[in-house]
Amino acid sequence: MVNSRKVIGVGESILDIIFQDRQPVAAVAGGSSFNSIISVGRAGVPCTFVGYTGADIVGQQTVDFLRANGVGTEHFQLRQGEKSAISLAFLGQNHDASYLFYKETPHVASSWTLPAVERGDVMLYGSYFAACTGMRPLIVQMLERAAQGSAIVYYDINFRRNHSDELETLTPFILQNLQQSTIVRGSTDDFDVLFASRDARVIYNMYISRHCPLLICTAGAGQITVCTPGGCYDFQAPPIDDVVSTVGAGDSFNAGFACALIWEGIMPEDLPGLGRDVWQRLVATACRFAGETCRSTENYISSKSNICPN
């Protein structure tokens, strides 16, 4: 199936060194939107990534990795004089991860070029990168381009407790992102930090719907709730056998959802009126991506994946 629509990832890149039982077991390129765009590329959907890293060995490996997985790098920078970011991910008994980060403060370079955004493209962005002061000029410009190009803007809040001391400062930017996004996705953990609630319907009615009409709330292996102007729908995340690591599962969920929007031919104007059956198909594809990612130490679906439209 030929499709001219593409997915644009916007975010940070970071080298994830994964530990299990106090020993390193893998080192993989990561970052929330980065993980998503690798899964998109491996699924065969046209895509590009807007981001940067240091002009060092890690950075060059990152560029090579993007290209090897079908991701455009025309708008990905290798910055001289900066070190590539690194995180340590420690897997617990349930294969979930806690993190330590070693990175410089994100900031925009004056020489950055941005991709063209066309009708029906999907822009994926989120996490601290999308709200921090240093990246606001880039995020604002990309959101303006997405609006002008009639793209679907998918915002993964992905706000972790380690940034809770900055919440007051970052809240205005998070609200701006909500207002300029087509779909907002967040986990119950994110919303517990932001709004002191884990109830998807309460979160949608009290905090999200006034800014963005569509919410996807996930809860790990638990319930997935989609809230729309026409009502809320609950779906159970399917069980996953042989879980190796949950790192990147949520990012691959986002990738699967973006791919499903394109595979299903859903345009921005279609979204508010979708029925439960269509949402179920979209969520099911997203869950397939997430499930496959959980079965390896990589942060994305397999390079040999046969995930494709139903």
C-alpha positions in Angstrom: 0.0 0.0 0.0 1.5 3.3 -1.1 1.0 6.2 1.2 2.5 9.7 1.1 1.8 10.5 4.7 4.6 10.4 7.2 5.4 10.5 10.9 7.6 13.2 12.3 9.3 12.5 15.6 10.5 15.4 17.7 12.6 14.7 20.8 15.8 13.9 22.5 18.2 11.0 21.8 20.0 9.2 24.6 22.1 6.1 25.0 20.3 3.7 27.4 22.5 1.3 29.3 20.3 -1.3 30.8 21.1 -3.1 34.0 19.7 -6.3 35.4 20.8 -7.8 38.7 23.4 -5.0 39.0 25.0 -5.9 35.7 24.8 -4.2 32.3 22.9 -6.4 29.9 22.4 -4.0 26.9 23.2 -0.6 25.5 20.7 0.8 23.1 19.9 4.2 21.5 16.8 5.6 23.2 14.7 8.7 24.1 10.9 8.7 24.1 10.2 10.1 20.6 13.4 8.5 19.3 12.2 5.0 20.4 8.8 5.7 18.7 10.3 6.8 15.4 12.6 3.7 15.2 9.5 1.5 15.6 7.7 3.5 12.9 10.6 3.1 10.6 10.8 -0.6 11.2 7.1 -0.9 10.4 7.8 0.6 7.0 6.0 3.9 7.4 7.8 7.0 6.0 9.3 9.0 8.9 11.9 11.6 9.9 13.3 12.7 13.2 14.0 16.2 14.6 16.6 16.1 17.4 20.2 16.3 18.2 23.1 14.7 19.9 26.8 15.2 20.4 29.4 15.0 17.6 31.1 12.0 19.3 31.2 8.2 18.8 27.8 7.8 20.4 26.3 10.5 18.3 27.6 9.0 15.0 26.3 5.6 16.0 22.9 7.2 16.7 22.8 8.8 13.2 23.8 5.5 11.6 21.1 3.7 13.6 18.4 6.0 12.5 19.3 5.7 8.8 19.6 1.9 9.1 16.0 1.8 10.3 14.5 3.9 7.6 14.4 7.2 9.5 15.2 10.5 7.8 18.1 12.4 9.5 18.0 15.6 7.4 16.8 17.5 10.6 18.9 15.6 13.1 22.0 17.5 14.4 25.4 16.3 15.5 26.6 19.2 17.7 30.3 19.9 18.0 31.5 20.5 21.6 28.6 18.7 23.2 28.5 15.2 24.8 25.8 12.7 23.9 23.3 12.0 26.7 23.4 8.8 28.6 20.9 7.1 30.9 21.2 4.1 33.2 18.1 1.9 33.3 17.8 -0.5 36.2 15.3 -3.3 35.7 13.2 -4.4 38.7 11.6 -7.8 39.5 8.7 -7.0 37.2 11.0 -5.9 34.4 10.0 -2.2 34.9 12.8 0.3 35.0 14.1 3.1 37.2 16.5 5.6 35.7 19.5 7.8 36.3 20.2 10.5 33.6 23.5 12.1 32.6 22.9 14.9 30.1 23.3 18.6 29.4 20.4 21.0 29.6 18.5 20.8 26.3 18.7 23.9 24.1 17.9 25.0 20.5 20.7 25.8 18.1 20.2 28.8 15.8 21.0 26.8 12.6 18.2 24.3 12.9 16.1 23.4 9.9 12.6 21.9 10.2 10.8 19.5 8.0 7.8 20.3 5.8 4.5 19.2 7.4 1.7 18.1 5.1 -2.0 17.3 5.5 -2.5 14.0 7.4 1.1 13.7 8.7 1.5 12.7 12.3 3.7 14.7 14.6 4.9 12.7 17.7 6.4 14.6 20.6 6.4 14.7 24.3 8.1 14.2 27.7 10.3 16.8 29.4 11.9 17.7 26.1 8.5 19.1 24.9 8.0 21.3 28.0 11.5 22.5 29.1 12.4 26.1 28.5 15.4 25.4 26.3 13.4 23.6 23.6 10.3 25.8 23.6 11.4 27.7 20.4 11.6 24.5 18.5 8.4 23.0 19.9 6.5 26.2 19.2 7.7 26.3 15.6 6.9 22.6 15.0 3.4 23.0 16.4 2.8 26.0 14.2 3.9 24.1 11.2 1.7 21.2 12.2 -1.3 23.5 12.5 -0.6 25.1 9.1 -0.1 21.8 7.5 -3.3 20.2 9.0 -1.3 17.4 10.7 -2.4 15.1 13.5 -0.4 16.2 16.6 0.1 13.3 19.1 1.4 14.5 22.5 2.7 12.0 25.0 2.9 13.9 28.3 5.4 11.4 29.8 6.0 13.5 32.8 8.1 11.7 35.4 8.2 12.3 39.2 11.9 13.3 39.0 10.8 16.6 37.4 8.0 17.3 39.9 10.0 20.1 41.5 9.8 21.9 38.2 6.1 21.4 37.7 5.0 24.9 38.6 7.5 26.4 36.0 6.6 23.9 33.3 2.8 23.8 33.7 2.2 26.8 31.3 4.2 25.0 28.6 2.4 21.7 29.2 -1.0 23.5 28.9 0.2 25.2 25.6 1.1 21.7 24.3 -2.3 20.4 25.3 -4.1 23.2 23.5 -2.2 22.7 20.3 -2.4 18.9 20.2 -5.0 16.7 18.5 -4.5 13.7 20.8 -3.0 13.6 24.3 -1.6 10.3 25.7 -0.6 9.9 29.3 -0.1 7.2 31.8 -1.8 7.0 35.2 1.6 7.6 36.7 2.0 10.9 34.6 -1.5 12.1 35.7 -0.8 11.2 39.3 2.1 13.6 39.3 0.3 16.3 37.3 -3.2 16.2 38.7 -3.0 13.9 41.8 -5.5 11.6 40.1 -5.4 8.3 38.3 -9.0 8.2 37.1 -9.1 8.8 33.3 -12.6 10.2 33.3 -11.9 12.7 36.1 -8.7 13.7 34.4 -10.4 14.2 31.0 -13.4 16.1 32.3 -11.6 18.3 34.8 -8.2 19.0 33.1 -7.9 17.8 29.5 -11.1 18.3 27.6 -11.0 22.1 27.9 -7.7 22.0 26.0 -7.7 18.9 23.8 -10.8 16.8 22.8 -9.1 13.4 22.7 -7.3 11.6 25.5 -5.7 8.2 25.7 -4.9 7.1 29.3 -2.8 3.9 29.8 -2.0 2.0 32.9 0.8 -0.4 32.0 -0.6 -3.9 31.8 -4.0 -2.6 33.0 -6.9 -0.7 31.4 -6.6 1.7 28.5 -9.2 4.4 28.4 -10.0 6.6 25.4 -12.0 9.7 26.1 -13.7 11.7 23.3 -16.4 14.4 23.0 -18.9 11.5 22.4 -17.9 9.4 25.4 -15.2 7.3 27.0 -14.2 3.7 26.0 -12.3 1.2 28.1 -10.1 -1.5 26.6 -8.0 -4.1 28.5 -4.3 -4.3 27.5 -3.7 -7.8 26.3 -1.4 -10.0 28.4 2.2 -10.3 27.3 4.1 -13.5 27.6 7.9 -13.7 28.2 8.4 -10.1 29.2 12.1 -9.2 29.1 12.0 -5.4 29.6 9.2 -2.8 29.6 11.6 0.0 28.6 10.2 1.7 25.4 6.8 -0.1 25.6 4.9 3.1 25.9 6.9 4.7 23.1 6.1 1.8 20.9 2.5 2.1 21.8 2.7 5.7 20.4 4.4 4.5 17.3 1.8 1.8 16.7 -1.0 4.3 17.2 0.6 6.7 14.7 1.1 3.9 12.1 -2.5 2.8 12.6 -3.8 6.3 11.9 -2.1 6.2 8.6 -2.9 2.6 7.7 -6.6 3.2 8.5 -6.6 6.4 6.4 -7.8 8.5 9.3 -7.4 12.3 8.8 -7.6 15.0 11.5 -11.2 15.8 10.8 -12.2 12.2 11.2 -11.0 11.8 14.8 -13.8 13.4 16.8 -16.4 11.2 15.3 -14.7 7.8 15.5 -16.8 5.1 17.1 -15.7 2.5 19.6 -14.9 -0.2 17.0 -12.3 2.1 15.2 -10.7 3.2 18.5 -10.5 -0.5 19.4 -8.6 -1.3 16.2 -6.2 1.7 16.7 -5.5 0.7 20.3 -5.1 -3.0 19.3 -2.3 -2.1 16.8 -0.7 0.2 19.4 -0.7 -2.7 21.9 0.8 -5.1 19.4 3.8 -2.7 19.0 4.1 -2.3 22.8 3.9 -6.1 23.4 6.6 -6.9 20.8 8.9 -4.3 22.4 8.5 -5.9 25.8 9.9 -9.2 24.5 13.5 -7.9 24.0 16.0 -5.5 25.6 15.6 -3.2 22.6 13.4 -0.1 23.1 11.4 -0.7 19.9 9.8 -3.4 17.8 12.0 -6.0 16.2 13.9 -5.1 13.0 12.4 -8.4 11.7 8.9 -7.4 12.7 6.0 -8.4 10.5 3.6 -6.0 12.1 1.4 -4.6 9.4 -2.2 -3.4 8.8 -4.9 -5.8 9.7 
